[in-house]
Amino acid sequence: MDLPPPVNTDPRRALPAIHEFAGEILAEDPGVLDWAALEAAQQVVGEARSALAAGPGEASENQIPQGKELWLRRGLQRARELAVERPRRVLNATGVVLHTNLGRAPMALGAAEAAARAAAGYSDLELDIGPGRRGNRLASVCQRLALASGAEAAYACNNNAAALVLILNTLARGREVIVSRGELVEIGGSFRVPEIMERAGVKLVEVGSTNRTHLRDYAGAIGPETAMLLKVHRSNFEQRGFVKEVSLAELAELGRDRGVPVVEDLGSGSLEDLAPFGFPAEAYVPRRLSEGPDLVCFSGDKLLGGPQAGIVVGDADLMASLAQNPMARALRLDKMSLAALHWTLGAYLSGRAREELPVLRRLLTPSGDHEKRTRGFAGALGERLQEKNPALNVEVVENRVPVGGGSLPGFEIESWAIALMAPGGAEALAGRLRSGAVPVLSRVRDGATLVDLRAVDDADEPLLLESLLASLH
Ligand SMILES: *Cc1c(COP(=O)(O)O)cnc(C)c1O
């Protein structure tokens, strides 16, 4: 008996062949790189195959391009995305100077150049040039840190999380560390103090309650196994109401009496006193040291305004033991960050930090100057918009912005912003601003899209203006 030939209904046979598809992507735009075209073809076909396997549904239809034109468009778009250098440059119009998602502290150009020089050439990173012997890569940067903070000694490593791990592991491995329950915080990005302590090999002893911890709680918990009293700065939240926290000075005194080292993880620390400008006094590292702890650690790329780094200042003997821990090598500062930190500390030592470091310049911009600049920019934008769409509304409004980056919780800077009311809504406009050639990050408040120039360089204003005009149609 003759059967009809089988009809192949497997839709997977309709998927394009990878190499052919990659070839078509390249033919469409010869500027696309070979590797990106091939990878894009693989990804797009792979997604369509998974969608087919998952069966019909809205989600799967989205993943199967319908028709040659759409296949090609998707492949080309993916290939271009793959070839973009990352991280991409963005304009930060949120007003938040230390924006965690936007790379935290922007460094001074001088610091960035120092990093680039260290990266692109040879240096005496670990050489004592005179005698031609092996040198210590950290000696000079730690000397500057000690000078700028008034500490006996200093140490620097990869970031502040690493600094805390190194301190815990060096001073308390296999022993107990006492922390207030109100300070067992999560900093974000899954950095949780109790978990870090466990991984660092120390035993956490919690004292007090979430909202109230007394000196007697610490005192009562000190025993023969106690290796450290740790204070952790609540970087990203505030406690109000019925609260009691033991001051660093009280804790330091208790530690001295009982012969137990006292360490503070300050998180965000500055080597410039910002209190005269209305900022919380607690961030000034020399002031924290004067309260008497043995060690204080903080980040290089928060208020300090330098590269990513973990900085420890305080007692010289403890510092020497940090450097001797074999883990120090795994957490060490790289040469680019080291060069940038060295330059940044130079700015502090010579009293130029407030002019030279973008973080300080932007945080300390006087409200009146900022208002004037904002009104000038809004005027220019309004004029250009008049020609385009007189119905659009541009207004200058008061704004309040956090410092950001886990610094100074609850504290806000009085700022100014341009409020844009576009048809289609504030979120939609914010989305269009993000999708421009150079993405612009704004904030949405009360149905308006707010553009704050605080963290935008003067030199970037023309670019920002064009981006706004392109998005306001
Ligand atoms: C930010 C922060 C950290 C982590 O610092 P990184 O430099 O990001 O590793 C640790 N502890 C506190 C209290 C912080 O605020």
The ligand as a Tripos MOL2 file, in Angstrom:
@<TRIPOS>MOLECULE
LIG
   15    15     1     0     0
SMALL
NO_CHARGES

@<TRIPOS>ATOM
      1 C1         28.6180   51.1010   51.6140 C.3       1 LIG1
      2 C2         28.8850   50.3670   52.8560 C.ar      1 LIG1
      3 C3         29.6340   49.1900   52.8410 C.ar      1 LIG1
      4 C4         30.1620   48.6000   51.5600 C.3       1 LIG1
      5 O1         31.1430   49.4310   50.9960 O.3       1 LIG1
      6 P1         31.7100   49.1380   49.5340 P.3       1 LIG1
      7 O2         32.8290   50.0860   49.3720 O.co2     1 LIG1
      8 O3         30.5660   49.3410   48.6010 O.co2     1 LIG1
      9 O4         32.1620   47.7160   49.5290 O.co2     1 LIG1
     10 C5         29.8720   48.5550   54.0310 C.ar      1 LIG1
     11 N1         29.3850   49.0540   55.1840 N.ar      1 LIG1
     12 C6         28.6550   50.1800   55.2420 C.ar      1 LIG1
     13 C7         28.1590   50.6670   56.5580 C.3       1 LIG1
     14 C8         28.3870   50.8780   54.0760 C.ar      1 LIG1
     15 O5         27.6650   52.0010   54.1090 O.3       1 LIG1
@<TRIPOS>BOND
     1     1     2 1
     2     2     3 ar
     3     2    14 ar
     4     3     4 1
     5     3    10 ar
     6     4     5 1
     7     5     6 1
     8     6     7 2
     9     6     8 1
    10     6     9 1
    11    10    11 ar
    12    11    12 ar
    13    12    13 1
    14    12    14 ar
    15    14    15 1
@<TRIPOS>SUBSTRUCTURE
     1 LIG1         1 GROUP 0 **** ****
